């Protein structure tokens, strides 16, 4: 999705790395405790060098909410992450995104109009009161709100199994208070936007291929027949991560041929055939911990975004860390934020100008927060 980011003034486009660093440092010093700069794991090093905290999207959003003294939140990530931060932070806090075109191709593969249309189609062939919608956190606030309204929950790559177990029968924890609008859980899940996380989690829980079906929003009834829709337990949206889908079993085979004792760690957004042959599978934070815990001297191939792989290699010099695909490119949208955009945003804040503020409308924010809080209560 294109979001009309204005062109940076020539001062920033033509500045040297040293000049940009000086401007960023000066702006941070001037703003002091009013400012919190958050950096997602996949950001460039030139941006991460200035982050007050780094982590995954949910952890950073929750950190922002825990810092009410920080009136100005600069989220170096992508659009849906900044939206989540705006949903969970206080009304006195303002969230900005240094480049509005920093989006997520996966998140853009499911928009709320398509999901609402799918819901209507499903209602013609099955009881939607028995379908629980689950959205991966890599989705817009509008989709999180849809899930909140329809009794579902958000999930992350860390807690997808717990959320699916809740949706398909395991009771909520005692601490979870049921809102009046909530209904009993169901026997079918519509999972979006990443089919691979849904499929890998389903297999992990014991479901088989015949229990899952891929819903293609560009085809009538998702490209499925009525019987398939009724029989499937997991309806998986036809979406994927453009980076993680590049990793293939052949990459694993080539790495093992060169490094018979090497380790392969991949993200669950990878295709199932890759997950099957990896040594360990988990979220970004899981991969970071797994690399840290690996024995000294290990050779590790990591199947995730290249900036994180390079950072892991630099920060664990006692191990050899490489990309599972030597030719993998960085996430094109994560790559958009650079030191020039960060300097421009911060200079504006010093001057009292809040550029690129991300604001979720109150109704959407209310229901998105319901879905997020439901997830937190489950996991």
VENPENOR-V117573 format. One record per backbone hydrogen bond with DSSP energy under -0.5 kcal/mol. CO is the residue of the C=O (numbers start at 1). NH is the residue of the N-H. E is the energy in kcal/mol with one decimal. If there is no record, write none. Layout:
co->[CO:CO]
nh->[NH:NH]
e->[E:E]
//
This chain:
co->[9:9:10:16:17:18:19:20:21:22:23:24:25:26:27:28:31:32:34:36:36:37:37:38:39:40:44:44:45:47:48:53:55:56:57:58:59:60:61:62:64:67:69:71:71:72:72:73:73:74:74:75:76:78:78:79:80:81:82:83:84:85:90:94:95:96:99:101:102:104:106:107:111:112:113:114:115:116:117:118:119:120:121:122:122:126:127:128:130:130:131:132:133:134:135:137:140:141:142:143:144:145:146:147:148:153:155:156:159:160:161:162:163:164:165:166:167:173:175:179:188:189:189:190:190:191:192:193:194:195:196:197:198:199:200:201:202:203:208:209:211:211:213:213:214:215:215:216:219:220:221:222:225:226:227:228:233:233:234:234:235:235:236:237:239:240:241:243:244:248:248:249:250:251:252:253:254:255:259:263:263:264:264:265:266:267:271:271:272:273:274:274:275:280:283:284:285:286:287:288:289:290:291:295:298:298:299:300:300:301:302:302:303:305:305:306:307:308:309:310:311:312:316:318:319:320:320:322:324:325:331:333:334:338:339:340:341:342:343:344:345:346:347:348:349:352:353:356:357:361:362:363:364:365:366:367:368:369:370:371:371:372:373:374:375]
nh->[12:13:14:20:21:22:23:24:25:26:27:28:29:30:31:32:34:35:72:38:74:52:53:76:55:43:47:48:49:50:51:39:41:60:61:62:63:64:65:66:67:70:71:73:94:36:74:75:96:38:76:77:40:81:82:83:84:85:86:87:88:89:93:73:358:75:102:103:79:108:109:110:115:116:117:118:119:120:121:122:123:124:124:125:126:128:130:131:187:188:133:190:153:192:155:139:144:145:146:147:148:149:150:152:151:135:137:160:163:164:165:166:167:168:170:169:186:176:177:182:132:191:235:134:192:237:136:195:198:199:200:201:202:203:204:205:207:206:211:212:233:234:215:236:216:217:238:219:222:223:224:216:229:230:231:232:189:235:213:236:191:237:215:239:195:242:245:246:247:251:252:253:254:255:256:257:258:259:262:265:301:279:280:303:282:270:274:275:276:277:277:278:278:266:287:288:289:290:291:292:293:294:294:298:300:320:263:302:322:265:304:324:267:308:309:310:311:312:313:314:315:316:319:297:321:300:322:302:326:328:335:336:337:342:343:344:345:346:347:348:349:350:351:353:352:354:355:97:359:365:366:367:368:369:370:371:372:373:374:154:375:376:377:378:379]
e->[-1.4:-1.8:-2.6:-2.5:-2.3:-2.1:-2.3:-2.6:-2.4:-2.2:-2.4:-2.6:-2.1:-2.1:-2.3:-2.1:-1.7:-1.6:-2.9:-0.6:-2.5:-2.7:-1.1:-3.2:-1.4:-2.2:-1.0:-2.7:-2.0:-2.0:-1.2:-2.5:-1.4:-2.2:-2.1:-2.6:-2.0:-2.3:-1.9:-1.5:-1.2:-2.1:-1.1:-0.6:-3.2:-2.3:-0.6:-0.8:-2.9:-2.9:-0.8:-1.3:-2.5:-0.7:-1.7:-2.2:-2.1:-2.1:-2.2:-2.3:-1.8:-1.5:-1.7:-3.2:-3.0:-2.7:-2.0:-1.6:-2.1:-2.1:-1.8:-1.2:-2.2:-2.6:-2.1:-2.3:-2.4:-2.0:-2.3:-2.8:-1.7:-0.6:-1.2:-1.4:-2.1:-1.0:-2.2:-1.5:-1.6:-1.2:-0.6:-1.6:-1.0:-2.2:-1.9:-2.5:-1.9:-2.4:-2.0:-2.3:-2.3:-2.5:-1.6:-2.6:-1.1:-1.5:-2.2:-0.9:-2.3:-2.6:-2.5:-2.1:-2.5:-2.2:-2.8:-1.1:-0.8:-2.2:-0.6:-1.8:-3.0:-0.7:-3.2:-2.7:-0.5:-3.0:-2.7:-0.8:-1.6:-2.8:-3.0:-2.2:-2.3:-2.6:-2.0:-1.6:-2.4:-1.4:-1.9:-1.7:-2.5:-2.3:-0.5:-3.1:-0.6:-0.7:-2.2:-1.9:-1.8:-2.5:-1.9:-2.1:-2.1:-2.1:-2.3:-2.3:-2.7:-0.6:-2.3:-0.7:-2.9:-0.6:-3.0:-2.2:-1.9:-0.5:-2.1:-1.4:-1.0:-1.2:-1.2:-2.6:-2.5:-2.3:-2.6:-2.0:-1.5:-2.8:-2.3:-0.5:-3.1:-1.9:-1.9:-3.0:-2.1:-2.0:-1.2:-2.0:-2.5:-0.5:-0.8:-0.6:-0.9:-2.2:-2.7:-2.3:-2.3:-2.7:-2.5:-2.0:-2.1:-1.0:-0.6:-2.0:-0.6:-2.9:-2.7:-0.5:-2.8:-2.5:-1.0:-2.3:-1.6:-0.5:-1.7:-2.7:-2.0:-2.7:-2.2:-2.1:-2.3:-1.2:-2.1:-2.6:-0.7:-3.4:-0.5:-2.7:-0.6:-2.0:-2.1:-1.2:-0.9:-2.1:-2.6:-2.1:-2.4:-2.4:-2.6:-1.9:-1.9:-2.2:-1.7:-3.5:-1.3:-0.6:-1.0:-1.8:-0.6:-2.9:-2.4:-2.0:-2.6:-2.3:-1.5:-1.9:-2.3:-3.0:-2.3:-1.4:-1.7:-2.2:-2.1:-1.9:-2.6]
//
